[in-house]
Amino acid sequence: MHDPRIDVAETVYRFAYGIDQRDWAGYRSIFVEPPTTIDFDYSSYHGRPAAAMDVDAWVGAVTPLFSGLDATQHTMSNPVVEIDGAVARCRVYMQAAHFLWADDLVERTGDAVPEFTIGGFYDDRLVRCADDRWRIDAVRLTVWWRRGNERIMELARTRDRP
């Protein structure tokens, strides 16, 4: 018998895979379809309150940031999945490493370190859709720790790429 918790965890893992591979169509496919908005809560990362956003606007907002970085590796582990009918909740530990190599890092960020990494966990809510796939409709990141040169993130967002 197939365990649906595996499908839920795989959907959450595809969140990391889509970003790291810059597979924006694949990344988009893990979220619910419009017109539904998604609740994104990254307040523990940046201090701004949680917000409901159109998923296409979300993908459009994160694409320049991650495309401006030279490499990322989002690692997710230890999934705890609870399913209640057509709604699932999944918590995973995470570490997200971001890299930007540039000759002028010191001048532009005040630091020569080309890495910024955060650790913590994601709490995601997923719904089973008409196509029987689990899709994310709420994301909450809780950051426990940070290390490295956080200023590379803003530099990446505004970086001109060839």
Order of alpha helices (4+ residues) and beta strands (2+ residues): alpha-alpha-beta-alpha-beta-alpha-beta-beta-alpha-beta-beta-alpha
